[in-house]
Amino acid sequence: MATKLITEMLSEINADPSTIAKYKDNGALRLIFEHAFDPNKKFFLPEGDPPFKEDVAPIGMSPANLHMEAKKLYVFCREDLNKMRRESLFIQLLENVHPSEAKLILAIKDQKLTKMYPKITQKLVSETFPTVPAPATKEKKTKNLQAPATGATV
């Protein structure tokens, strides 16, 4: 059986979030989730989509795929890399993968994976992949703001 493409795995997880458990040992998926949700691993690239020429090969026939390229995503987090070089490498990556994977990479870059796959949340991912930080809770701030008001009326 051929390895599923990352986009196929994500579609499967989005359709049934409980299936994420069977991919817990997939290194490429783990790296993608880390870059998609960890603020410390956000790419140093401008927001929005850069101009690039989509690969015209059928899915699975592109020069590269996310399984091969996931381990190189750290390059886009390097501050020591020249801005133009980093952006040039990013465009090369987008042009070497299938357009569906390029779209996914753009969502990862802007840390907007949940916009593409609404059921793949940071909470779901962090419960399966311990290297992905749990989402920051905003509830504590709300409770802290309410506590003095409640105490003042007593």
C-alpha positions in Angstrom: 0.0 0.0 0.0 1.4 3.4 -1.0 1.9 6.0 1.7 -1.0 8.5 1.8 -0.3 12.1 0.9 -0.4 14.5 3.8 -3.5 16.2 2.3 -5.2 12.8 2.2 -4.4 12.2 5.9 -5.6 15.7 6.9 -8.9 15.2 4.9 -9.4 11.9 6.7 -8.7 13.4 10.1 -11.0 16.3 9.3 -13.8 13.9 8.4 -13.3 11.9 11.6 -11.0 13.5 14.2 -10.6 10.2 16.1 -8.5 8.9 13.1 -5.7 11.2 14.2 -4.5 8.6 16.6 -3.4 6.2 13.8 -1.0 8.9 12.5 0.6 9.7 15.9 4.0 8.3 14.8 4.1 10.1 11.4 7.1 12.4 11.6 6.1 14.5 8.6 2.6 15.1 10.0 4.1 16.0 13.4 6.4 18.6 11.8 3.5 20.1 9.8 1.3 20.4 12.9 4.2 22.0 14.9 4.7 24.7 12.2 0.9 25.1 11.8 0.2 25.6 15.6 3.3 26.5 17.5 3.9 30.3 17.6 7.6 29.7 18.1 7.7 27.8 14.8 5.9 30.3 12.6 7.6 31.0 9.3 9.5 34.3 8.9 7.7 35.1 5.7 5.2 37.8 4.7 1.5 37.2 5.2 -0.5 36.2 2.1 0.4 34.2 -1.0 3.5 34.9 -2.9 3.4 34.7 -6.7 4.4 31.2 -7.9 3.8 28.9 -10.8 1.7 25.9 -9.8 3.0 22.5 -10.7 0.9 21.0 -13.5 1.7 17.3 -12.8 -1.1 15.1 -11.6 -1.2 14.4 -7.8 1.6 12.1 -6.8 3.7 13.0 -9.8 5.1 16.3 -8.7 8.9 16.6 -8.3 8.4 16.7 -4.5 5.8 16.1 -1.8 5.2 17.1 1.7 6.5 13.8 3.1 9.9 14.6 1.5 9.8 18.4 2.3 8.4 18.5 5.8 11.8 18.0 7.4 13.0 21.2 5.6 10.3 23.5 6.9 12.6 24.7 9.7 14.5 26.7 7.1 11.6 29.2 7.0 12.0 29.8 10.7 15.7 30.7 10.5 16.3 34.4 11.3 19.9 34.2 10.1 18.8 33.4 6.5 18.6 36.3 4.1 15.0 37.4 3.7 15.2 37.2 -0.2 16.8 33.7 0.0 14.2 32.5 2.5 11.4 33.7 0.2 13.0 32.3 -2.9 13.3 28.9 -1.2 9.7 29.1 -0.2 8.5 29.8 -3.8 10.7 26.9 -5.0 9.0 24.6 -2.5 5.5 25.8 -3.6 6.4 25.2 -7.2 7.8 21.7 -6.6 4.7 20.2 -4.9 1.2 19.5 -6.1 -1.1 22.6 -6.0 -3.2 21.0 -3.2 0.0 20.7 -1.1 1.1 24.2 -2.0 -2.3 25.5 -0.7 -1.7 23.5 2.5 1.9 24.9 2.9 0.4 28.5 2.6 -2.1 27.7 5.3 0.7 26.4 7.5 2.8 29.5 6.8 0.1 31.8 8.1 -0.8 29.3 10.9 -4.4 29.0 9.5 -4.6 25.2 9.1 -8.0 25.2 10.9 -9.5 27.4 8.2 -8.8 24.6 5.6 -9.6 21.7 8.0 -12.0 23.1 10.6 -12.1 19.9 12.8 -8.3 19.8 13.1 -7.8 22.1 16.1 -4.7 22.9 18.1 -6.4 21.1 21.1 -7.0 17.9 19.1 -3.4 18.0 17.7 -1.7 18.8 21.0 -3.5 15.8 22.7 -2.1 13.4 20.1 1.3 15.1 19.3 3.0 16.2 22.6 5.5 18.4 20.8 2.6 20.7 19.7 1.8 23.1 22.5 -1.8 23.1 23.9 -3.7 26.2 22.9 -3.4 29.2 25.3 -6.5 29.4 27.4 -8.3 32.7 27.2 -10.8 31.7 29.9 -8.4 32.4 32.8 -8.2 36.1 31.8 -12.0 36.3 31.7 -12.3 34.7 35.1 -9.7 37.0 36.6 -11.6 40.0 35.3 -14.9 38.8 36.7 -13.5 37.8 40.1 -12.8 41.3 41.4 -16.3 42.5 40.2 -17.9 39.6 42.1 -15.8 40.2 45.2 -16.7 43.9 45.1 -20.4 43.2 45.4 -20.1 40.9 48.4 
